[in-house]
Amino acid sequence: MLRVVTQSKTRRLRVSEQAPRGLDSLPDDWRQLLKRWVRRGGDSRWETLKGDAGVGRQNLAQALLDWLLDNGWIRLSEKFERAEWWPYRVQFQEPAALRAALGIADAEATAANWQSLRDALPPDTPLLDALDALPPRTALARADLASALVRWQAEQCNGTQRDFALFARGATKAISSAEWAWLGEATDLAEWGIERHTPLLLIAAPVTLQLPQGVLDLAACADFCALTPATLAAATSADGAPAHWQLVENRTSFERVARARDADTGVIWLPGFPPGWWREAVAHLLALSPAPAAIACDPDPAGVAIALQAGALWQAAGLDWQPWQMDIATLQSLPSHGALNAWDSARIAQLRQTPELPAAFVALLDYMQQHNLKGEQEGAL
């Protein structure tokens, strides 16, 4: 039963005398419309709510309004015009219970959840200020991207936006365009090794690639060249092969080695933990121009892991590979060193479980752990 709470000549407020009843009997289209209304807020003009129903659904909106009033979920303000009472403003009763019944997260609970997660994040987590500027519900949804950036950097990854999406959320298209726009505004993605555009394989080699549209002589470059993955994938054969390939992780070191290389040597930039596009491109290159490899990465736990991942391509092709400039003598000769952190120690323990770990790496890992130090290859190459 409905009753009038207040009334004047032109305004009145009506409510139901019964407590709000369950929503189980609501048709699905009514429930979806009600969700939109509740998300809009607890006090809205009726014309605004009716507009949410869309063109041709005004009768549905009116029926839902009447049901909500009859079942105790709203207080309805009406105004007297043209000899009739017309809905004017809708105020939801027991909004927390209504949101829970509709499966909508309560704003206060969401804010509390975000604050709890925020307090648990390390203070040096990237993008904290950018997350704080978002509504709690959005911040909760995007906090995993900040944590993924930390892991991406710790594992020295490089790749495209799709590589990062796969790394962060397990699917190449799992990060929305709105989230990419937010990430781009909040930080320089290139500094994290995340490229929007086509990645490039940097290479110097005494090799001529045969492509459907022509011939590409890599040795003609003054220092090195940059090939898109599609360009390399299109190569059908290669003339010439290096005596051996040299893979160099650090970009500055790669450029030095490429410029000083012997004429019969091929040099490839290894961009940290090798992303999928790089592995596919290099595997195709090895099929066309096979040769053993010498792999140089930072003499630290991550560098050992990177070298093993790159070396796996040579193993798969039945080719030999060896660590290069990744031994105790190289580490000792560096002008500066760093101390191992918890991540390094965990990585060393994991690497020790690697089947047939090269003896040079076994010795290097032992030395790093015993002396609590690691280094960067720029001091050696």
Secondary structure by P-SEA (a helix, b strand, c coil): cccccccccccbbbbbcccccccccccaaaaaaaaaaaaacccccaaaaaaaacccaaaaaaaaaaaaaaaccbbbbbbbcccbbbbcbbbbcaaaaaaaaaccccaaaaaaaaaaaaaaccccccaaaaaaaccaaaaaacaaaaaaaaaaaaacccccaaaaaaacccccccccaaaaaaaaaacccccccccccbbbbbbcccbbbbccccccccccccccccccaaaaaacccccccccbbbbbccaaaaaaaaaaccccbbbbbbcccccaaaaaaaaaaaaabbbbbbbbccccaaaaaaaaaaaaaaaaacbbbbbccccaaaaaaccbbbbbcaaaaaaaaaaaacccccaaaaaaaaaaaaacccccccccc
